[in-house]
Amino acid sequence: MPSAYRSELEGVLRGFVTDGRGDDARGRNLAALLSLEAALQHGLFTYRPSRDAAAWLVLLVDVVGERLRLPPAKRLDLSVRAFLDRLVGLELSATAQVTEEALAVALAQRNGLHPALARGLLSHVRVAALLWTLGYRGHRVSGERHPQARHVRKLVRARVDAAWERQVRTFEGLRRVDTVALLASFPISFTHAARAVQGALRRVDEDLADVPFAVFYALVTDARCGGRVWRPPPRYVEGECYSRSAFDATVGHALDGSRSRRRRYGRSVALSDLGLSAMYPATVARLDAWLERFDFPELVLTSAADGLGNGDAWMEHVSARRDVVERLHGRLVDGLREHGSRSQRALDPVMTRPATHAAHG
């Protein structure tokens, strides 16, 4: 591997987080990986990133490396096995498994190795060296930086969104639609969503515990490209110590002050912008309707009934019930999996093909 190659890779990774080089897609790509993990874990569809295993690895090094707060140099110096172990630590074990399989096959084919030997080499070869071996040259191109992530988002929209929306709709007939039901109905778990938003807010000296629910919901669901930008009802953004203008500033809709402050907020917000309304349009439309129709006293800043609200302490309320939220989310996933095992195979030819013909990236 030429000595200049590693420096070039570092430049490519840094380029993903500069203006105009894909920073606004990192949140969407993270959401795509979290959604893929759930799909793989629960058999909703299969996916093998074998079309360009090196480019898939670069996607993971970019998105997961940022989530781990690792500088580009440290990401590239990890052995491939150590990097995959980091994925497992972030609860992306199924993604790590399909990645390992794809990388081993690509390495074996490129070097005429037995797949088992190639798999063993992943414990020793570093990320940068493997990318060189697989032919990745880090060309900087315009447009989508990680087309495989875009492909995953399309798969999720086509194969999961409508089925998930049907699952959460059952709450309207089976139980009261309360705050627990709302948060459990997020298509990626509340814990994952909260972790992503918290990381971004901390970059601008904010904390999830100190902002209204509306900020969290907007950052998770807004998608300026292919989705919608939420305009919350007044009760979620107008309180004694908060205003709609403060909401607009926090979520990046409008910013006062210097150009550098605007850019800092814009980039940090982009890191948390999971864009769920583009990947799950039917589901998010259902959640939007719930926020209009039903009462969530723990989430609002004001109440039409008594002028009081609990919205400034919503995270405290949710934190005390996080286990209940996650259990209910798990029941939705189980229901989706059961529905898929009964009917999806008859409707989705990809799911009925042999494993060797699974969807590829």
C-alpha positions, 0 to 999 in steps of 0.5 A: 500500500503506497504511503500516500494512499492512507493520507488520501483516505483520511482526506476522503473521510474528512471530506464527508463532513465538510460543507457540500460533501455529504454531511447532511446525509450522515443522519439519514445513513445512520437511520438506514443502518439502524433500519437495516439492522432491525430488518436483518435481525427480524427477517424482514428482508435480506441484504448482502453488500456484495456489489462493492464491498469496499464502498460498503466498508467506507460507508461504515467507517464514515457513519459508525466511525463518527458515531464512535467519535474516532478520528479518521486516522484511528478508524483506518488503523483498526484491524477489520476485525476490531472495527467489526467488533465496534459495530457489535458494541453499537448493537449492529451485530447483524450488519457486522455479520453480513459485512464480514461475509461480504469482505471475506468473499471479496478478498478471497475472489480478488486474491484467489484465496479460500474464503475461510482463509480470507475470513481469518485474515480480517483479524490481522489486516487493517481497514486502510490496507483492506480498502487498498487491496479491494481496489478502493481509490477514494475518488471524490465524486459529486452527488450521493457519497454512499449510494448503497445507503440510499439503496437501503433507504429505498428498500426500507421504504418499499418493504417496511414502511407500510407494514410498520404503519399498519402495526402502529395503527392497531394502537388506536383500537387496542389501547389508549394512544399515550406518550408511551405508545407514541414513542414505542411506535418510532420505526427505529427504537426510541433509545437509538433515536435519542442517542443520535440526537443527544450526540448532535446537540452536545456539539452545540452545547445543548442537551436533550434533557433541556429542549422540548419534545418538539425539537427531538421529534423534528430532528428525528423525522424531518427530511428536506429531501424526499420527506417533510419538515414538521410544523408543530402545533403551538402547544408543543413550542409555545410556553412560558420560557420557550417560543416557536422562534427558539424551536426554529433556531434549535432545529436549524430552520432559522438562525440569527447571529454570525455566519460561523454560528449558522454553519456550526448549528447547521452541520450539527443538526445535520448529524442528527437529522435521521430523516425518517419521514423520507424513509417511513412516510406513511408511519411518520404521517400517522405519528404526525396525525396522533400529535394533532388528534390526541393529548400528550400532557407530558410532551406539551408546553401548554395545555388548553385545559389549564394553561399548564404543561409538562413539556419542559420535563418530558425526558424525565418522564420518558426516562422513567418509562424507557423499559416500557417503551422498548418492550412495547416497541419490541411487540410491534417488531414481533407483530411485523415479523409474524405478519411477514412470515404469513403473507410477505413471502407470497407478495415479495419475490426477493424474500422467497428467492434462495439466499444466493439471490438476496438483495445486493448493494 
